[in-house]
Amino acid sequence: MRAANTRPHRATVGDTLVATYDEIGVRYANHRRPDPRIDAAIARALGSAERIVDVGAGTGSYEPSDRRVVAVEPSAVMIRQRSSRAPVVRASADALPFTSGTFDAALAVLTIHHWSNWRPGVREMRRVADRIVVLTFDVSRFQTFWLVRDYIPAAVALDRQRTPSVEAVADALGATRIETVPVPHDCVDGFCCAYWRRPEAYLDPEVRACISCFAQLDPSDVLPGIARLRADLDSGRWHQRQADLLTQDEFDGGYRLIVRE
C-alpha cells in the first residue's frame, strides 16, 4: 500500500453510530466471530483483489489475512477489539481518507444499514476502488424471520427505517450480481439470524447486546417478546411451531452479497 496515497478529510465520524458501537461493542468479540462459510463467500466475491479497504470494519472479522487490507472504523471501542492485524484508520464511510483508485476492492460487511447517509459512503467506495463487495440484508425477507415476526416486531420497524433496499444499493454500486448468503445452523457469527435453529441463545442478554437492532431498541420493545419466547420454549410451543426448521441445515435470513466486478 502506498502510504502517501492519502488525503485530508473531514472529521465526520457519525456521532450516533459511534455511540451505538461504543456501547454494544464492549462484548462484541465474545459473540461476533467470522463464520468460515460466510468468510469463503466473501473471499470469492473479492476475486483476485490484493489491495482492499474494509469500510465500517468493526473488529475486522472478515478481512482476508492473505491480502493487503486497510480498515476504516469510527468506533474506538471496536478498534480496540480488532482480531485483524490490518492497519486501521479512524474515519467514516462518507469521507474515506484515500486518493481515488488506491485499492483494488472495497468491502463493507453488515455495516451499510448503520451509515447515517449511505449514498455518499457508496460513492466513496466507488471512488477508491473498482471492485465493490457489500454484505447487507433484505428487510422484506428479514421480517419473516420467526424471532422478529412473532416476538420482537419493533426490530423490523427499526430496520425498515435504517436499511436501504438491496435493489437500491445494487443500483448505486452499479452491481453486476447479487448472491444469497445462507445462514448455517451452527453459524459462529452472532448476528441477528445466526441462532435461527438455536432459539435459547436469544434469551442471553449478552448475545442480544451484540445484535445491533436489539441493542438500539428500548427494552420495553424487546423484553416482553423475550419473555414470550422463554415461555414458548419451556412449554414446547416454539418447537411445535418451528418443527420444519429443525430439519434444515441452512436458512435464508435475507443476507445478500452485492458485488460490482
MOMO-V779238 format. One record per backbone hydrogen bond with DSSP energy under -0.5 kcal/mol. CO is the residue of the C=O (numbers start at 1). NH is the residue of the N-H. Records with the same first field share a line. If there is no record, write none. Layout:
CO = NH, NH
This chain:
1 = 3
2 = 5
4 = 6
5 = 99
10 = 12
14 = 18
15 = 19
16 = 20
17 = 21
18 = 22
19 = 23
20 = 24
21 = 25
23 = 26
24 = 27
25 = 28
27 = 30, 31
28 = 31, 32
31 = 33, 190
35 = 39
36 = 40
37 = 41
38 = 42
39 = 43
40 = 44
41 = 45
42 = 46
43 = 47
44 = 47
46 = 49
50 = 52, 68
51 = 104, 105
52 = 70
53 = 55, 107
54 = 57, 72
57 = 60
59 = 83, 84
60 = 63
62 = 64
64 = 67
67 = 69
68 = 52
69 = 87
70 = 54
71 = 89
72 = 56, 57
74 = 76
75 = 79
76 = 80
77 = 81
78 = 81
79 = 82
87 = 71
89 = 73, 91
92 = 95
93 = 96
96 = 98
97 = 7
99 = 102
103 = 130
104 = 131
105 = 53
106 = 133
107 = 55
108 = 110, 135
111 = 114, 115
112 = 115
117 = 121
118 = 122
119 = 123
120 = 124
121 = 125
122 = 126
123 = 127
124 = 128
125 = 129
127 = 101
128 = 103
131 = 106
132 = 260
133 = 108
134 = 136, 258
135 = 110
136 = 256
137 = 139
138 = 141, 142
139 = 143
141 = 144
142 = 145
145 = 149
146 = 150
147 = 151, 152
152 = 155
153 = 156, 157
154 = 158
155 = 159
156 = 160
157 = 161
158 = 162
159 = 163
162 = 164
165 = 169
166 = 170
167 = 171
168 = 172
169 = 173
170 = 174, 175
177 = 259
179 = 257
180 = 182
182 = 184
183 = 251
184 = 187
188 = 33, 190
189 = 191
191 = 194
193 = 196
195 = 198
198 = 201
199 = 202
200 = 203
201 = 204
203 = 205
204 = 208
205 = 209
206 = 210
207 = 210
208 = 211
210 = 212
211 = 214, 215
212 = 216
214 = 217
218 = 221, 222
219 = 222, 223
222 = 226
223 = 227
224 = 228
225 = 229
226 = 230
227 = 231
228 = 232
229 = 233
230 = 234
231 = 235
232 = 236, 237, 238
236 = 240
237 = 241
238 = 242
240 = 243
242 = 245, 246
244 = 247
245 = 248
249 = 185
251 = 183, 253
254 = 138
255 = 181
256 = 136, 258
257 = 179, 259
258 = 134
259 = 176, 177, 261
260 = 132
